[in-house]
């Protein structure tokens, strides 16, 4: 992780009742993972298109 450019960021947070949230972002793109009662993924590509998936 130390070799990534400054635009890269990774955050992980534990919320109440075993709920986890993570976000990896780089140069305007990101991947969000929301894990709790269900598992949700959200991805924003370099063109601003957002994709979502609930597992």
Helices and strands as residue ranges (DSSP letters): E 9-15, G 16-18, E 19-26, E 29-35, E 39-44, E 50-54
